[in-house]
């Protein structure tokens, strides 16, 4: 199973944060990536600057015939299509797409100035990845160390664990 994290904390020319996420998924489907499951929307504070706009995040499970590198290049292309500008690390962005786990592969890929680390190297410290991932795959285990997702969630620092699972009424208040 392939898991992709999607986040947005800025509107784009296409719409709000929710629209950016939905369009990301549509763009993935247009290139033949098949959506299997999508988590609820989760809202979190920006990291490391909590004064930046809040993020909306989801995790999706997909299937694809693309290689890990080709999928990552497609994710970068989708980010650019949605207006993401890569200027300063951790700046607010219209869209952020990350491969969390690619069929349990444990490997570092390098190509030109590009590096892809599988599974995602910081996933175990990210509430905005762990909570939605647990929702769609409650028995997920880390491909490298084989630990269950519950261990990572329990180890999150309290300050890093502020996360709100949004209800339909929460979403409808945000969406215009």
MOKA-V914977 format. One record per helix or strand of 2 or more residues. SS is the DSSP state (A for helix, B for strand). FROM is the first residue (numbers start at 1). LEN is the number of residues. If there is no record, write none. Layout:
BEGIN
SS;FROM;LEN + SS;FROM;LEN
END
This chain:
BEGIN
B;2;7 + A;17;14 + B;34;5 + B;42;3 + B;55;9 + A;68;14 + B;96;7 + B;107;5 + B;114;5 + A;123;3 + A;127;10 + A;149;7 + A;158;3 + B;163;3 + A;168;7
END
